């Protein structure tokens, strides 16, 4: 049980519920008569001042003092599926490292002319 209806404003279409729990906005509630038959369907709004919550009257005729129960929790939108980038093609194979059989050392620098420093 969520709580009991404290006030009904049928002209504006809402009820004030003294609540033991604070259900999320969008929760669908049912008010029950003393014989436990449904008297109204209510929808919790964002406005609240604990221990009170406000619910819009969706259908039916609620009365002060009636107990209120949760009929349906609000639907939470599903997160979109993550976008997975396509797998990039495999890089072409790298040629094997030269074993050194064809190694050619760089030519030695030319000697500097007399009197000039070496680079």
DSSP file (Angstrom, degrees, kcal/mol; ACC not computed):
  #  RESIDUE AA STRUCTURE BP1 BP2  ACC     N-H-->O    O-->H-N    N-H-->O    O-->H-N    TCO  KAPPA ALPHA  PHI   PSI    X-CA   Y-CA   Z-CA
    1    1 A X              0   0    0      0, 0.0    68,-0.2     0, 0.0    19,-0.1   0.000 360.0 360.0 360.0 135.8    0.0    0.0    0.0
    2    2 A X        -     0   0    0     66,-3.0    18,-3.3     1,-0.3    19,-0.9   0.904 360.0 -84.1 -81.5 -45.1    1.3    3.4   -0.9
    3    3 A X  E     -AB  19  68A   0     65,-1.2    65,-2.7    16,-0.3     2,-0.3  -0.955  49.5 -62.9 170.2-155.0   -0.9    5.5    1.4
    4    4 A X  E     -AB  18  67A   0     14,-1.9    14,-2.6    -2,-0.3     2,-0.4  -0.951  43.9-105.7-129.0 148.2   -4.3    7.1    1.8
    5    5 A X  E     +A   17   0A   0     61,-2.5    60,-3.6    -2,-0.3    12,-0.3  -0.571  33.3 178.1 -71.9 126.0   -6.1    9.8   -0.1
    6    6 A X  E     +     0   0A   0     10,-3.4     2,-0.3    -2,-0.4    11,-0.2   0.773  66.3  11.6 -96.5 -34.4   -6.2   13.0    2.0
    7    7 A X  E     -A   16   0A   0      9,-1.5     9,-2.5    56,-0.1     2,-0.5  -0.999  58.7-156.5-149.0 141.5   -7.9   15.3   -0.5
    8    8 A X  E     -A   15   0A   0     -2,-0.3     2,-0.5     7,-0.2     7,-0.2  -0.987   5.9-175.9-120.9 126.7   -9.8   15.0   -3.8
    9    9 A X  E  >> +A   14   0A   0      5,-2.9     4,-2.5    -2,-0.5     5,-1.9  -0.810  10.4 169.7-117.7  87.1  -10.1   17.9   -6.2
   10   10 A X  T  45S+     0   0    0     -2,-0.5    -1,-0.1     3,-0.2     5,-0.1   0.766  72.9  63.2 -71.2 -24.5  -12.4   16.4   -8.9
   11   11 A X  T  45S+     0   0    0      1,-0.2    -1,-0.2    -3,-0.1    -2,-0.0   0.929 117.6  26.8 -64.7 -44.8  -12.8   19.9  -10.5
   12   12 A X  T  45S-     0   0    0     -3,-0.2    -2,-0.2     2,-0.1    -1,-0.2   0.721 113.8-119.7 -89.9 -24.6   -9.1   20.1  -11.4
   13   13 A X  T  <5 +     0   0    0     -4,-2.5    44,-2.5     1,-0.3     2,-0.3   0.880  67.9 106.6  91.6  42.2   -8.7   16.3  -11.5
   14   14 A X  E   < -AC   9  56A   0     -5,-1.9    -5,-2.9    42,-0.3     2,-0.3  -0.961  47.9-147.2-144.6 164.6   -6.1   15.4   -8.8
   15   15 A X  E     -AC   8  55A   0     40,-2.6    40,-2.1    -2,-0.3     2,-0.5  -0.947  13.9-136.2-128.3 152.6   -5.8   13.8   -5.4
   16   16 A X  E     -AC   7  54A   0     -9,-2.5   -10,-3.4    -2,-0.3    -9,-1.5  -0.948  25.6-163.6-106.1 124.9   -3.4   14.5   -2.5
   17   17 A X  E     -AC   5  53A   0     36,-2.9    36,-2.2    -2,-0.5     2,-0.8  -0.935  19.3-141.5-116.2 127.0   -2.1   11.3   -1.1
   18   18 A X  E     -AC   4  52A   0    -14,-2.6   -14,-1.9    -2,-0.5     2,-0.4  -0.795  38.4-160.9 -82.1 115.3   -0.4   10.9    2.3
   19   19 A X  E     -A    3   0A   0     32,-3.7    32,-0.3    -2,-0.8   -16,-0.3  -0.802  37.0-163.6-113.2 139.0    2.2    8.4    1.3
   20   20 A X  S    S+     0   0    0    -18,-3.3     2,-0.3    -2,-0.4   -17,-0.1   0.745  92.2  28.2 -81.8 -26.9    4.3    6.0    3.3
   21   21 A X  S    S-     0   0    0    -19,-0.9     2,-0.7    30,-0.1    -1,-0.1  -0.893  80.5-128.0-128.2 159.7    6.6    5.6    0.2
   22   22 A X        -     0   0    0     -2,-0.3     3,-0.1    -3,-0.1     2,-0.1  -0.850  26.6-159.4-112.4  95.9    7.3    8.0   -2.6
   23   23 A X        -     0   0    0     -2,-0.7     3,-0.1     1,-0.1     4,-0.0  -0.385  29.9 -94.9 -72.0 153.4    6.7    6.3   -5.9
   24   24 A X    >   -     0   0    0      1,-0.1     3,-1.8     2,-0.1    20,-0.2  -0.270  49.2 -86.8 -66.2 153.5    8.4    7.8   -9.0
   25   25 A X  T 3  S+     0   0    0      1,-0.2    20,-0.2    21,-0.1    -1,-0.1  -0.307 116.2  36.5 -57.1 141.6    6.5   10.2  -11.2
   26   26 A X  T 3  S+     0   0    0     18,-2.7    -1,-0.2     1,-0.3    49,-0.2   0.269  80.3 140.7  96.0 -11.0    4.4    8.3  -13.8
   27   27 A X    <   -     0   0    0     -3,-1.8    17,-2.6    18,-0.1     2,-0.5  -0.445  49.8-132.4 -66.4 135.4    3.5    5.4  -11.5
   28   28 A X  E     -ED  43  72A   0     44,-3.2    43,-3.1    15,-0.2    44,-2.0  -0.792  27.7-171.4 -91.8 129.3   -0.1    4.3  -12.0
   29   29 A X  E     -ED  42  70A   0     13,-3.1    13,-2.7    -2,-0.5     2,-0.4  -0.790  14.4-147.1-117.0 160.0   -2.0    3.8   -8.7
   30   30 A X  E     -ED  41  69A   0     39,-2.4    39,-2.6    -2,-0.3     2,-0.4  -0.996   9.5-146.8-125.6 133.1   -5.4    2.4   -7.9
   31   31 A X  E     -ED  40  68A   0      9,-2.1     8,-2.9    -2,-0.4     9,-1.0  -0.799  19.1-149.3 -96.5 145.9   -7.6    3.7   -5.1
   32   32 A X  E     -ED  38  67A   0     35,-2.3    35,-0.6    -2,-0.4     6,-0.2  -0.909   6.1-132.6-122.1 141.8   -9.8    1.1   -3.3
   33   33 A X    >   -     0   0    0      4,-2.8     3,-2.5    -2,-0.4    34,-0.1  -0.275  43.7 -93.6 -76.3 171.1  -13.2    1.2   -1.6
   34   34 A X  T 3  S+     0   0    0      1,-0.3    -1,-0.1     2,-0.1    -2,-0.0   0.787 132.0  55.2 -57.8 -25.4  -13.7   -0.3    1.8
   35   35 A X  T 3  S-     0   0    0      2,-0.1    -1,-0.3     3,-0.0     3,-0.1   0.317 121.2-113.8 -88.3   8.7  -14.8   -3.5    0.0
   36   36 A X  S <  S+     0   0    0     -3,-2.5     2,-0.3     1,-0.3    -2,-0.1   0.775  70.0 139.7  63.2  31.5  -11.5   -3.4   -1.8
   37   37 A X        -     0   0    0      1,-0.0    -4,-2.8     2,-0.0    -1,-0.3  -0.809  62.6 -98.5 -98.5 148.9  -13.0   -2.7   -5.3
   38   38 A X  E     +E   32   0A   0     -2,-0.3    -6,-0.2    -6,-0.2     3,-0.1  -0.452  40.8 173.5 -68.6 129.6  -11.2   -0.2   -7.5
   39   39 A X  E     +     0   0A   0     -8,-2.9    22,-2.2     1,-0.3     2,-0.3   0.680  63.0   0.9-106.3 -25.9  -12.7    3.3   -7.4
   40   40 A X  E     -EF  31  60A   0     -9,-1.0    -9,-2.1    20,-0.3     2,-0.5  -0.996  54.3-131.0-159.9 156.9  -10.1    5.2   -9.5
   41   41 A X  E     -EF  30  59A   0     18,-2.7    17,-2.8    -2,-0.3    18,-1.4  -0.960  33.5-173.9-109.9 130.7   -7.0    5.0  -11.6
   42   42 A X  E     -EF  29  57A   0    -13,-2.7   -13,-3.1    -2,-0.5     2,-0.4  -0.877  17.7-148.2-126.7 154.5   -4.4    7.7  -10.7
   43   43 A X  E     -EF  28  56A   0     13,-2.2    13,-2.8    -2,-0.3   -15,-0.2  -0.981  23.8-124.5-128.3 120.9   -1.0    8.8  -12.1
   44   44 A X  E     - F   0  55A   0    -17,-2.6   -18,-2.7    -2,-0.4    11,-0.3  -0.359  26.9-151.5 -64.3 134.3    1.7   10.2   -9.8
   45   45 A X  E     -     0   0A   0      9,-2.9     9,-0.2     2,-0.3   -18,-0.1  -0.396  27.6-106.4 -96.2 178.6    3.0   13.6  -10.8
   46   46 A X  E    S+     0   0A   0     -2,-0.1     2,-0.3   -21,-0.1   -21,-0.1   0.704  92.7  96.6 -76.9 -20.2    6.4   15.2  -10.3
   47   47 A X  E     +     0   0A   0      7,-0.1     7,-1.4     2,-0.0     2,-0.3  -0.544  49.9 148.9 -78.5 131.8    5.0   17.5   -7.6
   48   48 A X  E     - F   0  53A   0     -2,-0.3     5,-0.2     5,-0.2     2,-0.2  -0.988  34.0-172.0-158.6 150.5    5.5   16.2   -4.1
   49   49 A X  E >   - F   0  52A   0      3,-2.5     3,-2.7    -2,-0.3     4,-0.0  -0.715  55.7 -91.8-143.6  86.5    6.0   17.5   -0.5
   50   50 A X  T 3  S+     0   0    0      1,-0.4     3,-0.1    -2,-0.2   -32,-0.1  -0.076 114.3  26.2 -47.3 135.8    6.8   14.4    1.6
   51   51 A X  T 3  S+     0   0    0    -32,-0.3   -32,-3.7   -34,-0.1    -1,-0.4  -0.947 122.4  66.9 -88.9  15.4    4.9   12.7    3.1
   52   52 A X  E <   -CF  18  49A   0     -3,-2.7    -3,-2.5   -34,-0.2     2,-0.3  -0.763  55.2-178.3-102.8 143.6    2.4   14.0    0.4
   53   53 A X  E     -CF  17  48A   0    -36,-2.2   -36,-2.9    -2,-0.4     2,-0.4  -0.924  19.9-133.1-128.1 158.7    2.3   13.2   -3.3
   54   54 A X  E     -C   16   0A   0     -7,-1.4    -9,-2.9    -2,-0.3     2,-0.4  -0.921  21.0-175.4-113.1 138.6    0.0   14.4   -6.0
   55   55 A X  E     -CF  15  44A   0    -40,-2.1   -40,-2.6    -2,-0.4   -11,-0.3  -0.998  23.0-125.8-133.5 138.2   -1.6   12.2   -8.5
   56   56 A X  E     -CF  14  43A   0    -13,-2.8   -13,-2.2    -2,-0.4     2,-0.7  -0.557  28.3-117.1 -77.2 145.0   -3.8   13.0  -11.5
   57   57 A X  E     + F   0  42A   0    -44,-2.5   -15,-0.2   -15,-0.2     3,-0.1  -0.760  33.9 176.6 -83.4 116.6   -7.2   11.3  -11.7
   58   58 A X  E     -     0   0A   0    -17,-2.8     2,-0.3    -2,-0.7   -16,-0.2   0.891  65.8 -21.0 -86.4 -46.9   -7.1    9.2  -14.9
   59   59 A X  E    S+ F   0  41A   0    -18,-1.4   -18,-2.7     0, 0.0    -1,-0.4  -0.983 101.9  33.6-158.4 157.7  -10.5    7.6  -14.5
   60   60 A X  E    S- F   0  40A   0     -2,-0.3     2,-0.4   -20,-0.2   -20,-0.3  -0.352  81.1 -73.8  93.3-173.2  -13.1    6.8  -11.8
   61   61 A X        -     0   0    0    -22,-2.2     2,-0.1    -2,-0.1    -1,-0.1  -0.892  42.5-164.9-130.9 100.1  -14.1    8.6   -8.6
   62   62 A X        -     0   0    0     -2,-0.4     2,-0.3   -21,-0.1   -52,-0.1  -0.470   6.7-152.4 -81.6 158.2  -11.7    8.5   -5.7
   63   63 A X    >   -     0   0    0     -2,-0.1     3,-1.8   -31,-0.1   -58,-0.3  -0.962  26.8 -93.4-130.5 147.9  -12.8    9.4   -2.2
   64   64 A X  T 3  S+     0   0    0     -2,-0.3   -58,-0.2     1,-0.2     3,-0.1  -0.279 109.9  27.1 -56.9 142.2  -10.8   10.8    0.8
   65   65 A X  T 3  S+     0   0    0    -60,-3.6    -1,-0.2     1,-0.3   -59,-0.1   0.183  86.5 133.8  91.6 -17.0   -9.6    8.1    3.2
   66   66 A X    <   -     0   0    0     -3,-1.8   -61,-2.5   -62,-0.1    -1,-0.3  -0.397  58.9-116.2 -68.7 141.4   -9.3    5.4    0.5
   67   67 A X  E     -BD   4  32A   0    -35,-0.6   -35,-2.3   -63,-0.2     2,-0.4  -0.447  26.1-146.4 -73.2 153.1   -6.2    3.3    0.4
   68   68 A X  E     -BD   3  31A   0    -65,-2.7   -66,-3.0   -37,-0.2   -65,-1.2  -0.977  14.9-174.3-125.5 134.0   -4.0    3.6   -2.6
   69   69 A X  E     - D   0  30A   0    -39,-2.6   -39,-2.4    -2,-0.4     2,-0.4  -0.858  32.8-100.3-123.3 159.9   -1.9    0.8   -4.1
   70   70 A X  E     + D   0  29A   0     -2,-0.3   -41,-0.3   -41,-0.2     3,-0.1  -0.664  35.8 172.4 -79.0 129.5    0.6    0.6   -7.0
   71   71 A X  E     -     0   0A   0    -43,-3.1     2,-0.3    -2,-0.4   -42,-0.2   0.742  68.7  -0.6-102.7 -36.5   -0.9   -0.8  -10.2
   72   72 A X  E     - D   0  28A   0    -44,-2.0   -44,-3.2     3,-0.0    -1,-0.3  -0.936  64.3-132.3-159.8 129.4    2.0   -0.2  -12.6
   73   73 A X        -     0   0    0     -2,-0.3   -46,-0.1   -46,-0.2   -47,-0.1  -0.483  45.2 -89.8 -77.4 154.3    5.5    1.3  -12.3
   74   74 A X        -     0   0    0     -2,-0.1     2,-0.4   -50,-0.1    -1,-0.1  -0.311  41.7-112.3 -65.2 148.6    6.5    3.9  -15.0
   75   75 A X        -     0   0    0    -49,-0.2     2,-0.5    -3,-0.1    -1,-0.1  -0.670  26.1-148.0 -81.1 130.0    8.1    2.5  -18.1
   76   76 A X        -     0   0    0     -2,-0.4    -1,-0.0     1,-0.0     2,-0.0  -0.857  23.4-113.8 -98.9 132.2   11.7    3.5  -18.4
   77   77 A X        -     0   0    0     -2,-0.5     2,-0.2     1,-0.1     3,-0.0  -0.339  32.5-114.3 -64.1 142.8   13.0    4.0  -21.9
   78   78 A X        -     0   0    0      1,-0.1     2,-0.1    -2,-0.0    -1,-0.1  -0.518  30.4-109.5 -75.9 143.6   15.6    1.5  -23.0
   79   79 A X        -     0   0    0     -2,-0.2     3,-0.1     1,-0.1    -1,-0.1  -0.471  42.4-101.0 -68.2 141.9   19.0    2.9  -23.7
   80   80 A X        -     0   0    0     -2,-0.1    -1,-0.1     1,-0.1     3,-0.1  -0.308  45.1 -94.2 -63.5 150.5   19.8    2.7  -27.4
   81   81 A X        -     0   0    0      1,-0.1    -1,-0.1    -3,-0.1     2,-0.0  -0.376  48.5-101.9 -63.3 140.9   22.0   -0.1  -28.5
   82   82 A X        -     0   0    0      1,-0.1     2,-0.7    -3,-0.1    -1,-0.1  -0.349  31.4-120.1 -65.5 145.8   25.7    0.9  -28.5
   83   83 A X        -     0   0    0     -3,-0.1     2,-0.6    -2,-0.0    -1,-0.1  -0.784  26.4-160.9 -89.1 119.4   27.1    1.6  -32.0
   84   84 A X        -     0   0    0     -2,-0.7     3,-0.1     3,-0.0    -3,-0.0  -0.893  17.0-129.1-103.6 120.2   29.9   -0.8  -32.6
   85   85 A X        -     0   0    0     -2,-0.6     3,-0.1     1,-0.1    -1,-0.0  -0.310  33.7 -95.9 -66.1 151.1   32.3    0.4  -35.4
   86   86 A X        -     0   0    0      1,-0.1     2,-0.3     0, 0.0    -1,-0.1  -0.293  44.7 -97.9 -64.8 153.0   33.0   -2.1  -38.1
   87   87 A X        -     0   0    0     -3,-0.1    -1,-0.1     1,-0.1     2,-0.1  -0.553  40.7-122.5 -71.9 130.5   36.1   -4.1  -37.8
   88   88 A X        -     0   0    0     -2,-0.3     3,-0.1     1,-0.1    -1,-0.1  -0.424  35.6 -94.3 -72.8 150.7   38.9   -2.6  -39.9
   89   89 A X        -     0   0    0      1,-0.1     2,-0.2    -2,-0.1    -1,-0.1  -0.219  49.1 -90.9 -62.9 156.3   40.5   -4.9  -42.4
   90   90 A X        -     0   0    0      1,-0.1    -1,-0.1    -3,-0.1     3,-0.1  -0.461  45.1-111.8 -69.1 136.0   43.6   -6.7  -41.5
   91   91 A X        -     0   0    0     -2,-0.2     3,-0.1     1,-0.1    -1,-0.1  -0.355  40.6 -95.3 -65.9 148.1   46.8   -4.8  -42.3
   92   92 A X        -     0   0    0      1,-0.1    -1,-0.1    -3,-0.1    -3,-0.0  -0.296  53.8 -88.2 -62.4 151.8   48.9   -6.3  -45.0
   93   93 A X        -     0   0    0      1,-0.1     2,-0.3    -3,-0.1    -1,-0.1  -0.285  41.3-120.4 -62.7 146.1   51.7   -8.6  -43.7
   94   94 A X        -     0   0    0     -3,-0.1    -1,-0.1     1,-0.1     3,-0.1  -0.682  30.0-109.0 -87.3 138.8   54.9   -6.8  -42.9
   95   95 A X        -     0   0    0     -2,-0.3     3,-0.1     1,-0.1    -1,-0.1  -0.370  43.9 -97.1 -66.6 147.0   58.0   -8.1  -44.8
   96   96 A X        -     0   0    0      1,-0.1     2,-0.1    -2,-0.0    -1,-0.1  -0.239  45.3 -93.0 -64.6 154.5   60.4  -10.0  -42.6
   97   97 A X        -     0   0    0      1,-0.1    -1,-0.1    -3,-0.1     2,-0.1  -0.435  47.1-101.7 -68.1 138.4   63.4   -8.1  -41.2
   98   98 A X        -     0   0    0      1,-0.2    -1,-0.1    -2,-0.1    -3,-0.0  -0.409  23.5-139.4 -62.4 132.1   66.5   -8.4  -43.4
   99   99 A X        -     0   0    0     -2,-0.1    -1,-0.2     1,-0.1    -2,-0.1   0.595  44.0-105.3 -71.2  -9.8   68.8  -11.0  -41.9
  100  100 A X  S >  S+     0   0    0      4,-0.0     3,-1.6     0, 0.0    -1,-0.1   0.355  90.6 118.6 101.6  -4.8   71.8   -8.8  -42.6
  101  101 A X  T 3  S+     0   0    0      1,-0.3    -3,-0.0     3,-0.0     0, 0.0   0.839  83.8  39.3 -63.6 -31.2   73.0  -10.8  -45.6
  102  102 A X  T 3  S+     0   0    0      2,-0.1    -1,-0.3     0, 0.0     2,-0.2   0.113  85.4 144.4-104.2  21.8   72.5   -7.9  -47.9
  103  103 A X    <   -     0   0    0     -3,-1.6     2,-0.5     1,-0.0    -4,-0.0  -0.411  27.2-172.2 -67.6 131.6   73.7   -5.3  -45.4
  104  104 A X        -     0   0    0     -2,-0.2     3,-0.1     3,-0.0    -2,-0.1  -0.981  19.3-134.5-123.4 115.4   75.7   -2.4  -47.0
  105  105 A X        -     0   0    0     -2,-0.5     3,-0.1     1,-0.1     2,-0.1  -0.349  31.4 -99.9 -67.5 151.3   77.3    0.1  -44.6
  106  106 A X        -     0   0    0      1,-0.1    -1,-0.1    -2,-0.0     3,-0.1  -0.395  48.0 -95.1 -66.9 147.3   76.9    3.8  -45.4
  107  107 A X        -     0   0    0      1,-0.1    -1,-0.1    -3,-0.1     2,-0.1  -0.340  43.9-104.4 -65.0 147.8   79.9    5.3  -47.1
  108  108 A X        -     0   0    0      1,-0.1    -1,-0.1    -3,-0.1     3,-0.1  -0.429  42.0-100.8 -69.9 143.6   82.4    7.0  -44.8
  109  109 A X        -     0   0    0      1,-0.1    -1,-0.1    -2,-0.1     2,-0.1  -0.310  42.1-101.4 -65.0 150.8   82.2   10.8  -44.9
  110  110 A X        -     0   0    0      1,-0.1    -1,-0.1    -3,-0.1     2,-0.0  -0.418  45.5 -96.9 -68.8 146.1   84.9   12.5  -46.9
  111  111 A X        -     0   0    0      1,-0.1     2,-0.2    -2,-0.1    -1,-0.1  -0.343  42.0-109.7 -64.5 146.9   87.8   13.9  -44.9
  112  112 A X        -     0   0    0      1,-0.1     3,-0.1     4,-0.1    -1,-0.1  -0.480  36.8-100.7 -76.2 145.4   87.5   17.6  -44.1
  113  113 A X    >   -     0   0    0     -2,-0.2     3,-1.9     1,-0.1    -1,-0.1  -0.281  57.3 -74.9 -61.9 155.6   89.8   20.0  -45.9
  114  114 A X  T 3  S+     0   0    0      1,-0.3    -1,-0.1    -3,-0.1     3,-0.1  -0.222 117.7  16.5 -54.6 133.7   92.8   21.1  -43.8
  115  115 A X  T 3  S+     0   0    0      1,-0.3     2,-0.4    -3,-0.1    -1,-0.3   0.333  99.5 107.0  88.9  -7.2   91.9   23.7  -41.2
  116  116 A X  S <  S-     0   0    0     -3,-1.9    -1,-0.3     1,-0.0    -4,-0.1  -0.846  71.6-115.6-104.7 141.9   88.2   23.1  -41.1
  117  117 A X        -     0   0    0     -2,-0.4     2,-0.2     1,-0.1    -4,-0.1  -0.377  33.7-104.2 -71.8 153.6   86.4   21.3  -38.3
  118  118 A X              0   0    0      1,-0.1    -1,-0.1    -6,-0.1    -7,-0.1  -0.492 360.0 360.0 -73.1 143.9   84.7   18.0  -39.0
  119  119 A X              0   0    0     -2,-0.2    -1,-0.1     0, 0.0    -2,-0.0   0.529 360.0 360.0 -70.7 360.0   80.9   18.1  -39.2
